[in-house]
Amino acid sequence: TVLDENEGIYVRDLKTGRVRAIVGNTYMLTQDEELWEKELPLSIEEFLQRDSLVDRRTKTTVTSSFQTTKRDKSRLVTYRVPQNQAVQVYDYKEKNSRIIFGPELVMLGPDEHFTYINLSGSVIASLFLLVFLSLLFVLKRAISNKIIFFSSIFAFVLYFGLRRFI
């Protein structure tokens, strides 16, 4: 498979079961490898389909009155984060996360998933959101009591949910 520098595939070793991402170079599968299909939650699939910068090598089918595109699940999942937006990427194998601010290209590894974060609103609210998210990630590692962590998330969601009515 010939890949551009921003393209990739997921490859699974049949002997070890290890999955890895091959990015940006020509690659031929060995006899002990196969293409691996990365499953994503339905909400993320729909989000990627709405994005106009999703991989251009998609299969398109026409159904009734609208077009739907089907993602090639063995292709590397990429997303261009626009300006004033952020994406949280969480690696389930390493159990760590990182936040990527736009404009930037996100390429997901085989054990990673992402969450979309919109930074629209006032500058103060956006800064508060970023500081709070950073504190949550630090506290998550430092505090083993999960009740405190989840109650702080609930307080944050409650604040931003009620600020429209205040």
N, C-alpha and C positions, 0 to 999 in steps of 0.2 A: 504494500500500500504506500503510495506517495502522499506525504503530508506536508502542508505548508507550516510555517513557524507558529501559527495560531490554531492549528488543527491537531487532533490526536485521536487515538483509539484506546479502548480498554482491552487488555490481554490477560487471560487467565492461564496459569501453568497447570496442566492437568495432573502432574505428579504431586506438587506441593499444595495446590489450591490457591496459591498466592495470586492476587490480582494487582496489576500495575497499569499505569498510564504511559503510553508512548506518545511523545509530543515532538512535532517539528522535523522529522526526518523520515527517510524511506525505511520501511520495515516489512520483513517477510516472516510470517509465522513459521515456527518450527513444528516438528511432528508432535511435540508434547504441549502445544499451545492451541488455544482457541480464542475467538473473539468473545468477550464477555459483555452482556447487556446490563447496563446500569438502570435500575428502576428508580423512579422519582415519584414523590407524592403527587396526586392529581392536581392539587393547587399549584404546585411548581410547574408541572407540565403545561397547564393552561396559561400561567404567567409567561413561560418561555414562548408559547405559540403567539401570544399577543405582541411580543417584542419583535420589532422589524429587523433586528440585527442577529437573529438566531442563525445557526449554520445554514448556509444557502444550498447545501446538498440534501434537501429533504424531499421525500416523496409526497406528491400532491394528488389527492383524489377529489373528484367532484361528486357531491351528494346533494340530492334534491335542489335546494336553492343557494347553498353556500359552499365555500371551499374549506376543507380541513387539511392540515398538514400533519404528517406523521414523522416523528423524530426517529432517526436511526439510533437505537439505544446502545450500539457498540461504539458510536462516535463520542469523543470527549465533549462533555457538557461545558459550553462557554457562554458567558453573558457579559455584555459591555455595560458597566455601571455608568449611568448618566451623571452629569454634574448635579450637585446638591442631593445626591442620594447615596445610600450605603447598603452594603450587603454583609451579613454575618455568615461566615463559613465555619462550620463545625465539623471536626474530624472525629468520627465515632471510635476509630481504632486508637488514636493517640489521646482522645478525650481532652482536646483543647480547641479553642475557637479563636478566630481573628476577624476583625472588621476591616472591610475594604471600602474606601471612599472613592466616589467617582470624580473625574472620568478615569476608568481603569477597566482592564479586561480580567474577568475571573475565569479560571479554568479549574474545574472540580476534579479532584483525585477520586479513586474508586471508593474510598471510605468517607467521602465528604458530602455534606448537603449544605444548602444555603437558605437563609431567611432574608427577605427583602425588607429594608428599612427606608421609609420615605422621610426626608428631612425638610419637608415643606413647612411653612409657617414662619414665625418671626425668628430673628437671629437668636434672641435670648432663649426661646423655647428649644431651638435646635441645639444650642450649646448645652442647655440643661439636659437634654436627652442624651447627648454624647457623653457628658460627664457622668450621668447616672448609669449608662450602660457600661462604661469603663469601671466604675465602682462595683457594679454587680459582678463583673468578671473577676475582679480582685477578691471580693468577698466570697464568691463561690468557691474559690480555691482555699481561702483562709478559714472559712467557717464550715464545720462538719455538720452542724445542726440544720437540717433541710427546712424546718419550719420557719426559721428566721429568714432564710433565702427566699422562700416562696411568698412569705408575707410581705417582704419588701417589693417583690414584683407586683403583688396585688395592690399595694399602696401606690405604686407608680402608675399602673393601669387605671386605677380609680381616680388619681389626680388628673391625668390627661383626659379621661372620660368625662369628668365633671367640670373641667375648666371651661367648656363651652357654655355651661349654664350659669357660671358665676359672673 
